[in-house]
Amino acid sequence: MATSGPPTADSAELHSAVGSQNRDKKLMKILEELDRDGSGQIDVAELIDLLEDVRRGRKERKYMCFAMIAMFVFGIVLIGSIIGLTYAMLYSLKDTEARARAEG
């Protein structure tokens, strides 16, 4: 018998095929989130939405990694600059003497 419309998967069937006693609640929560229209069926559009969310999440993690590396490098450069300026100031002040004015 042919069905009209896109293929779907029943979330209860998926749960019984994949589920185990330890992860029943987690799996049901994931399946409920995947079934966005609440029909109890996961259709192609909902599966495509899931895959787009996964792709978007990977891209965000990639940018977050680059941002963390850039902040680390900036912090190292900032610490090096502070240490260098402190050393330069101390080096320039080491030959400086305070003299009293001679009154006459």
N, C-alpha and C positions, 0 to 999 in steps of 0.2 A: 504494500500500500504506500503510495507516494504522499508526502506531506507538502503542503504549500508553505512557502516562507523559508527563512534561513534555518539551518540546523541549530538545535538547542541541546543543552544537557540539563537534566533534572538535578538540582543540588542535593536531593536526598540520595539519588543514585551515586553521585560522586562521593558523598559522605560514606555510604556503605562500602564503596569500592576501595577507598583510600584510608578511611578512618581506622583508628585503633583506640583502645580504652584510655591511653595516656593523653592523647591529643584531640579528643572529641570536641571539647569546648573551643579550643583554638581553631580547629578546622571549620567548625560551624560558623564561627565569627568571620573567618576569612571568606567563606562561601556566601554569607549574608551580605558582606560588603561588596563582593563581586556581583551579586544580583541586585543591581541598583534600582530596578523598577519594582522589586518586591513580588515578582510573578512566580518565584520558585523555580524559574528556568534561567539558565545562563546562556544568552544568545551570542551571536558573533559580534554584535556591536559592543556588548559589555566586555567581551574578551579583548577586543581591540582597544577599548578604553583602558583596560588593565595593562596591556602591553605598552601603550603610550605613557601611562603613569610610571612604569618601570624604566622606560627610556629617559623620561624627564628626570627621574630620581638619580639615575646614573650620571646624567649631565650635571646636575646640581652638585653631586658628590665630587665630580672632577673639578668643577670651579671652586668648591670649598677647599679642596686639597691645594690648588694653586694659590688661593688666598692665604692659607695657613703657611705655606712655604714663603710667600712674599713677606708676610708679617714677621716670620722668624728671621729672614735675612735683614729686614729693616731694623729689628731689635738688635741684632749683632752689630750692624753698622752704627746704630745710635750709641750702644755701649762703648764701642771702639772710639767713637768721636769724643765722648765724655772723658774717657781715660786719656786720650791723646791731648785734649785741651787742658786737662788737669796737669799732666806732665809738662806741657809747654809753659803753663803759668808758673809752676814751681821752678822750672829751669830758668825762667827769666827773672824770678825774684831771688834767686840764690846769691847773686852778686850785689844785690842792693843793700846799702847800709843806711842807717839813720844817723845823721850827724847833728850835733848840737851847734847852734849858731854862736859864734864867738862875739861877745859884747865888748865893746871897747871903749 
